[in-house]
């Protein structure tokens, strides 16, 4: 009896990874990579590596912003599997990555 309840409970809370959620997760990954590269470029003292990292961070940040805004424009409400919350997180991460990369580029 306990095993049946456990199986029913697991089936009730199972969350599918929809195509929309996958797109939002990919945008969040790009935004996170942009944030990391921007932070490393800002922290580095070398002129050449910091500049290259800042440019790469800017490019990835822009890609993350564009993908997440496009996804937000076409997504439905929260809790529908549309990935709206993931796209918002991706947008925030990409904007932070853009800011850090811009600061690193301005510093050089």
C-alpha positions in Angstrom: 0.0 0.0 0.0 2.8 2.4 0.8 4.5 1.8 -2.5 1.3 2.6 -4.4 0.9 5.9 -2.5 4.5 6.8 -3.3 4.0 6.0 -7.0 0.8 8.0 -7.1 2.5 10.9 -5.4 5.4 10.9 -7.8 3.1 10.8 -10.8 1.1 13.7 -9.4 4.1 16.0 -9.0 6.0 15.0 -12.2 6.9 18.0 -14.2 7.6 17.6 -17.9 10.4 19.5 -19.6 8.5 21.1 -22.4 10.0 22.7 -25.5 9.3 26.2 -24.2 10.9 25.4 -20.8 13.9 24.1 -22.7 14.2 27.3 -24.7 14.0 29.3 -21.5 16.7 27.1 -19.8 19.0 27.6 -22.8 18.5 31.4 -22.6 19.3 31.2 -18.9 22.4 29.2 -19.6 23.6 31.8 -22.1 22.8 34.6 -19.7 24.7 32.8 -16.9 27.7 32.2 -19.1 27.6 35.9 -20.0 27.5 36.8 -16.4 30.5 34.6 -15.5 32.6 35.8 -18.4 31.8 39.4 -17.7 32.7 39.0 -14.0 36.0 37.3 -15.0 36.8 40.0 -17.5 36.1 42.7 -14.9 38.3 41.0 -12.3 41.3 40.3 -14.7 44.1 42.7 -14.7 45.5 41.8 -18.1 44.5 44.2 -20.9 44.2 41.7 -23.8 42.3 38.9 -22.0 40.0 41.2 -20.2 39.0 43.0 -23.4 38.4 39.8 -25.3 36.4 38.4 -22.4 34.3 41.6 -22.2 33.5 41.5 -25.9 32.5 37.8 -25.7 30.4 38.6 -22.5 28.7 41.4 -24.4 27.9 39.2 -27.3 26.5 36.4 -25.2 24.5 38.9 -23.1 22.9 40.4 -26.1 22.0 36.9 -27.4 20.5 36.0 -24.0 18.5 39.3 -23.9 17.1 38.8 -27.4 16.2 35.1 -26.9 14.5 35.7 -23.6 12.5 38.8 -24.8 11.3 36.9 -27.9 10.3 34.0 -25.6 8.5 36.3 -23.2 6.6 37.9 -26.0 5.2 34.6 -27.1 4.7 32.8 -23.8 1.5 32.3 -21.9 1.0 32.8 -18.2 2.8 31.3 -15.3 2.3 27.6 -14.5 1.4 26.5 -18.0 4.7 25.0 -19.0 5.5 27.9 -21.3 8.8 28.8 -19.6 7.8 32.4 -18.7 9.6 32.3 -15.3 12.7 30.8 -16.8 12.7 33.5 -19.5 12.5 36.2 -16.8 15.4 34.7 -15.0 17.3 34.5 -18.3 16.7 38.1 -19.0 17.9 39.2 -15.5 21.1 37.1 -15.9 21.8 38.4 -19.4 21.3 42.0 -18.3 23.7 41.5 -15.4 26.2 39.9 -17.8 25.9 42.8 -20.2 26.4 45.3 -17.4 29.5 43.5 -16.1 31.0 43.1 -19.6 30.3 46.7 -20.4 32.1 47.8 -17.2 35.0 45.6 -18.0 35.2 47.0 -21.6 35.0 50.6 -20.4 37.7 49.9 -17.9 40.1 48.7 -20.6 
